[in-house]
């Protein structure tokens, strides 16, 4: 089997040189090859590190016209080092490292095990554990990356004690992170989505009427609100997660993963045993000490986003209450806020461990914090390789080629479905929801406007709204199930399972949600069916799929 895998790797690498026979690779079919080779190798070799690296290297070979030496140099000089100068990328790496140390401090305090014992209690513990993870995903709704890291590492002791597989934990964590943050009206996504909608309207006004202002005056926030019923994929996937937990039924490779998972033997968790004996005083004290830094982290994130954003808005802030908060959250430097809030919460946890729990721990609190950071080295390395591949893909203009694929004659009613499929393929290929939204939204709005005959001064109609919703929902698909997406990678390691195993077990659920979104969501919406009716019908289909196709492990 190893020999066959080696042959497959060499075949895929050598195919790269065949694309050079067709001339310039930028913006053509060859531009998607680095993504294809990275994903294919990940499933063939089960080694995400070499897969990402070889995918990026194959892309630089194409860009260097087959010059292997130049490609190797460019891989580091142009595509690995420059992304590490990007503040958001660096912040993601620092945040991941610090969160690893923070969660390790919480684990050493001992409150996580006590929380696990209290959450599980007695009875159907696996269902209760899954619902606990699902609920916490809704609590940490303000950012996908923060949710995957915090929920995965925090709830791992709970699901381990319940006998839930790490793959199932990663699936729940990942499928409640970006899908929720994408439609939350107060999140790190909101400003970017609003900006893309505004840019798309202005672009259509310029191209159709040479008058960007008349369309720019439309409230992008109002349009964003109107797209919420059309985020079919987000809702259907979240419902699939809930039904899977509630019914205890799984589909695809997740069945085998759950069948292999085992709960720890009785007595393996001393905290749970002490609670069962009624010795709950010490355990509850540990829970209190654990919840203090957790609460401070969440409060610091919300407070930091609001204060920082409001300061940047200055006199331009309008409205009050929710509207002002949304403006502030969108304007804030989320990356800086996350790093600062995590650092603050880590200091508090370190002090609590040092002065209130330290007598029962032999290691120093600082050493424990750095041990947690060391556990995040491999996830951070994968993020570096993912950033490198993303840089290569961007120079190859992969996204532009994917957009060109949809050009041609097609019924206007099919536009929302086609746009959703394009966004899903693009986000899976490039591993970035924001990159997908950034390119497709300003392009698809003019297309929808031209096909529907949108006139100056007239509010966008259902086709336009459904198309925008399709872009925003389709972009989420790849963000939470592509092996080169940062949230997928972080969710895997935070949950304690391999990236390939996570993607392999999650894809059947993601494809199920996407299929139902296309056939019972965007296609009927294109002919004018009420989206709320479609949500009910699609929701029933989600339940029926898990109920009658899924089986208990």
ROPA-769422 format. One record per residue (C-alpha): x, y, z. Coordinates in steps of 0.1 Angstrom, whole numbers, plus 2048, in hexadecimal, padded with zeros to 3 digits. Layout:
XYZ...
This chain:
80080080081D81780882C8107E680B8197D58098397E882C8437DE82483C7B98048517BC81886E7CB83286D7AF81786B7948058897A282589D7A483089478180E89E7738168C177D82F8C47618148BB7478018DB74E8208EE7428188E271E7F98F871D80B91A72180493373C7F592275B7E794176B7C294376B7BE9227597B58FE7627D88F876E7D39127897BE8FA79E7D78DE79C7EA8E77BC7CA8E57D07C18C47BF7E38B47C67E38C07EB7C08B27F27C78927DE7E888B7F07D88928127C087680C7D985F7FC7F68638157E386F8348008888387F28AB8388158BB83C8258AC81C8048B08098028D580F8278DA8088268C67E88078D77DC8178F97E18378ED7D18248E07B38159037AF8379147B08438FC79682790777F82E92B78685392677F84C91475E85B8F476A87B90277887E8EC79889A9007A78889217A38689127AF8789067CF8879287D686693A7CE8539237E486593280386E9557F684C95E7E68329487F683D93C81984E95A82883897781B81796882982996884B82C98D8498069918467F999C8687D99878677EE96785F80796E87B7EA9768937DA95488A7FB9428928009558B37DC9518BD7DE92B8B67FE9288CB7F193C8E87CF92B8E87E190A8EB7F391790A7D39269187BF9059157DC8F19257DA9089437B59029467BB8DD9447D58DE9607BD8F29767A78D49747868E496D7828D594A7808B29587678BE9727528CF9577538AF94374689B96072A8B49677208B794271E89293D70D88995E6FA8689596E785993D6EE85E91770F86F91C71A86F8F86FC8838EE70089B90A7248A090271C8A68DD7018BF8E67198D18FE7338D58E17178E18CA70A8FA8E372D9088EA73190D8C57149258C67229378E474393E8D373294C8B474796A8AD76395989976993888878D93489178993D8B576B9268B877E9078AA79B90C8C17889158E176C8FC8DD7828DF8D179C8E18EC7838E990876A8CE9007828B28F87828A491C75C8A391B75A8908FB77787990476586E9247458689107568518F87518698DA76C8668BE7838838B87778848947538898A075F8A58B77728B689B7538B388573C8C489E7568DF8A675E8E788273A8E787772E8FF89174B91888D74B92986B72792086371B93488173595088072B95585B70796086270C96E88570399388471F99B89D73E98989276098D8827509858607369A085F74B9BD85375B9A983773A99C82B72B9BF82B7489CE8197479B37FD7219B97F87279DF7F67449DA7DD72E9C37C87119DC7C67299F87BD7399E37A27179DC79370DA0079472EA0A78272C9EF7677079F27606FFA17765720A2776A711A3178C720A1F7AA711A387C36ECA2E7BD6F4A0A7C670DA117E16F2A247F46DFA037F96E39F781D6FB9D981A6F19D083E6CC9CE8336D69B88166EB9A282D6CD99E8446B89948266D197981C6CE96783D6B19508336C69468146E49398286D69168226F69038266FE9138486DC90A8566DB8E78476FD8DE8536F68EA8776D68D68776E98B786A7018BB8876E58BD8A06D18A08926F188A8906F78918B56D388C8C06CC86C8AD6EF85E8B26F185488D70E85A87671685785173584F83D75784984E74A85986E73983887675A82687976A84288C74E8418A674E81C8A877381C8B17708378CB76E82B8EF76683C91078283A92A77E81F94476D82696578483797D79984696178D86996A79487198E77F89198D76087E98076586399B76887D9B674888E9AA73686C9AA7418689CE7338899D875489A9DB7498B89C67578D59D977A8D49CB76E8CC9A87568EA9A87729009B47878F59967698FC97F76791F98D78C92598878991896476B92D95B77B94D96779594F94B77D94193276395C93A77F97693878996A91676796D90776098E91878299C90D77B9918E97589A28E87649C08FB7849C48E77719C18C57589DB8D07709F48E078A9F18C47709F38A975FA118B877FA248BB786A1E897763A2988D766A498A074CA63894741A4D87772FA3588F709A368896EBA2989B6ECA188BD6EA9F78CE6ED9D98B76F49EE898711A008A971F9DF8B671E9D08937309ED88574A9EC8A174F9C689E7549CA87876D9E687B7839D78977A49C68917989A389A7BA9938977C99AB8B17AC9A88C87AD9828C87D29818D07D099B8EB7B198B8FB7C19698FB7E197790B7CD9889267B896992E7D895492E7E896A9477CA96795E7CA94195A7EF9409617EB9549817CE93F98D7E291F98780192E9987F193A9B87D19269BD7D89049AE7FE9049AD8048F09CE7F68D09BD80A8D499C82F8CD9998368E197A83690797881991896882F92894E83D90694481A8F994181091692A82D9109138258EA9128038F390581290A8EB82A8EE8E080C8D78D98018F08BF8218F08AB8158D78917F48E988B80790988781F8F886E8018ED85A7F391085A81491D84C8129038307EE90D82A7F793182881392880F7FB9147F97E29307FA7FC9497EE8059327D17E092E7C87DB9537C87F895A7B07EA93E7997C99517987B59327A07979457AC79595878B79493877777992978D76494878776994576275B92276473892F76B73794774E71F93E7326FA93B72B6E592D7476C39337566C295076E6AF93A7876CD9237896E49407936E293C7B96E99167B770691B79E7159367B47139217D37249037C273F91A7B474592A7D77469077E675F8FA7CD7749197D077591A7F577E8F57F779A8FA7DE7AA9197ED7A091281279493581877094181D77A96681E78F9627FE7719527ED75996D7F97729887F077397E7CC7509707C573A9897D67459A87C27439927A27239807A770E99E7B17149AF78F70C98E77E6EC98B7916E39AF78B6E89AB7666D498B7636B79987786B79BB7686BC9CD7896B69F27846C5A107946B3A1A7B46A19F97B66A79E27D46B79C07CB69E9A47C569C9807D16B49727B76CF98C7C16CA9857E66CA9607E16EA9637CC6FC9777E76F095E8026FD9427EC7209517EA72295781071593381872A9227FD74A93380A74492282B7458FF81C76A8FE8157739138347698F784B7708D783778E8DF8207AE8CF82C7C18EF8247A99068387B691585979690E86C7968EA8607BA8E586B7B58F688D7958E38947A78C288D7C48C88A47AE8D98BF7998BA8BF7B68A28BF7B289189D7C589287C7BB8AB8617B58908477A087B85F78B8998677868A384377E87F83876487A85375489D85075189F82A73288882771F89F83F72B8BF82C7228B080A7008A68186F98C98247068D88036F18C07EE6D18C88026D98ED8006DC8EB7DA6BD8D67D16A68E07ED6B39037F26C49177D66B39077B869090C7C569992F7D26A49387AF6809337A36729487BF66992E7DA66793D7FD68893880F6789318306649158216849078126949088346788F28426798D982569F8D88256A08D484A6898B68476A08A782D6BE8AB8446AB8998606A087D8486C387883B6D387385D6B585F86A6B384684D6D684683D6EA84A85D6EF82D8746FA82989871E81E89C
